[in-house]
Amino acid sequence: MSSPRISIIGGGIGGLSAALALQHFGYRVRVFEQARELGEFGAGVVVSPNAMHALNFLGVGEQIAREAGPAEAFASRHFQTGEVLKIRRNDHVERFGAAFHQLHRADLHAALASAVRRNDPDCVLLSHCFEALTQHSSDLVTKFTNGKTFTTDVLIGCDGAASKVRARVFGDEVVNYTGQVAFRALLPMADVPASIQEHPFAMFVGVNRYLLHYPLRRRTIMNVIGVGREPRWQEEGWRTSATVAEFARHYDDLYPAALQLIRAISPGTLFKWGLRDREPLQRYSKGRVTMLGDAAHPMTPFLGQGACMAIEDAMVLGRAFAASNNFEEAFSVYENARRERANGVQLASRRQADQIQGVTAKGPNPGADPLDRGLYSYNPVTAPLPRAAGACAP
Ligand SMILES: Cc1cc2nc3c(=O)[nH]c(=O)nc-3n(C[C@H](O)[C@H](O)[C@H](O)COP(=O)(O)OP(=O)(O)OC[C@H]3O[C@@H](n4cnc5c(N)ncnc54)[C@H](O)[C@@H]3O)c2cc1C
């Protein structure tokens, strides 16, 4: 394909992964990010083998492994007694051909951003908040809230769960509040009770709630995430402050050391967000626009796969461009390769909430294992690319 002008809206994990994948295949891209500086909020993210295949291929895997530190076994623990019910070894390299890492989001984001900027120092334009677009037969014009406009051939919406690109292209949609609220915090490892440090990557599953923790940055920080039921509407954004009392209220019968972990969170470092759920889209692309990551398939956090799906998307989109004769074909190949997989994970994540928290079963079911459903065995570097309808043979 002759080199189209490619614009990406959003410089998060999805937008930067897409930029890196397209650069890898020889395309020049522009990333428009609304923030004044590139960065990520303080939280952990797990990157499973399916996404690590892409990050390894794109040359950032070693840096990620260095930042993450040693691989951890995963312990399912009894909600009230703390008894270890099940240990899952970290044998992902043997089983899936790539590692499973727990990372600080800022470290994953920084690895992607520096690789993108090494390839092209002018790639990212900050302080550009996307506002509107107009599609023409020969190009597309994007408008930003700073008054600037930019003409491009194709646009990739990577602007997250509340995507404005999606709203402009596909219109408003129904958003359901799931009745669940999530909390997140980071703590210095020195503040973490010893019996929690013994199994640093662990989950306590109770009926209608769970608590998950895992270490970051070579075990110097503990990342804590909890989800509880909250019938009142909560904000969707990931940066709403919460108090320890609000968080602990969901966990009054939790294993005492785990409750101590919650109580050790410093004021001002705890955040909450209301989990919303959207229906899967039947199309990710329209005309000169496609979408990727949370903009295309926003999902609840129960499988820890939102960022991984964005990375998978990015890898497949880069390959689709490289394998196609024009952007229409690339979009079609990309969408056909991704829709079933990403929408399937979006729906599986919704089901997982009830499965692990025992809402449909008689009690908590920490045995429910997404690995048994082939989640990690997908490899976006080698997954077949379905041909676009009507495309010429390469
Ligand atoms: C606490 C927490 C823990 C998580 N843990 C995991 C995990 O363990 N594993 C996992 O795979 N996923 C996890 N997720 C989900 C994952 O973080 C998201 O799915 C992922 O960040 C999606 O990436 P994205 O680039 O599509 O969107 P985002 O990360 O939301 O990035 C969107 C970017 O677009 C920018 N933007 C938005 N609007 C505009 C605009 N109008 N103009 C220009 N720029 C704009 C934003 O500033 C941002 O930089 C977690 C999420 C949270 C909140």
The ligand as a Gaussian input file, in Angstrom:
#p B3LYP/6-31G(d) Opt

LIG

0 1
 C       -7.094000       0.106000      37.748000
 C       -7.132000      -0.612000      36.437000
 C       -6.497000      -1.826000      36.314000
 C       -6.506000      -2.492000      35.096000
 N       -5.856000      -3.666000      35.024000
 C       -5.734000      -4.262000      33.812000
 C       -4.943000      -5.433000      33.694000
 O       -4.400000      -5.938000      34.672000
 N       -4.776000      -5.974000      32.452000
 C       -5.356000      -5.422000      31.355000
 O       -5.151000      -5.945000      30.249000
 N       -6.165000      -4.338000      31.453000
 C       -6.345000      -3.735000      32.648000
 N       -7.116000      -2.634000      32.763000
 C       -7.819000      -2.134000      31.590000
 C       -6.888000      -1.331000      30.742000
 O       -6.202000      -0.390000      31.504000
 C       -7.614000      -0.636000      29.603000
 O       -8.377000      -1.582000      28.912000
 C       -6.573000      -0.010000      28.673000
 O       -5.952000       1.071000      29.317000
 C       -7.224000       0.446000      27.368000
 O       -6.280000       1.163000      26.633000
 P       -6.743000       2.249000      25.604000
 O       -5.493000       2.838000      25.047000
 O       -7.743000       1.673000      24.685000
 O       -7.531000       3.353000      26.459000
 P       -6.996000       4.302000      27.601000
 O       -5.953000       3.650000      28.411000
 O       -8.199000       4.832000      28.293000
 O       -6.281000       5.497000      26.814000
 C       -7.031000       6.461000      26.111000
 C       -6.124000       7.653000      25.810000
 O       -6.855000       8.547000      24.988000
 C       -6.750000       9.853000      25.500000
 N       -7.974000      10.571000      25.108000
 C       -9.228000      10.371000      25.559000
 N      -10.087000      11.199000      24.951000
 C       -9.352000      11.924000      24.082000
 C       -9.664000      12.951000      23.152000
 N      -10.922000      13.403000      23.001000
 N       -8.662000      13.480000      22.401000
 C       -7.377000      13.048000      22.533000
 N       -7.016000      12.098000      23.426000
 C       -7.991000      11.532000      24.172000
 C       -6.615000       9.659000      27.007000
 O       -6.043000      10.788000      27.633000
 C       -5.724000       8.425000      27.053000
 O       -4.359000       8.760000      26.961000
 C       -7.176000      -1.958000      33.979000
 C       -7.839000      -0.738000      34.108000
 C       -7.826000      -0.072000      35.328000
 C       -8.536000       1.222000      35.464000

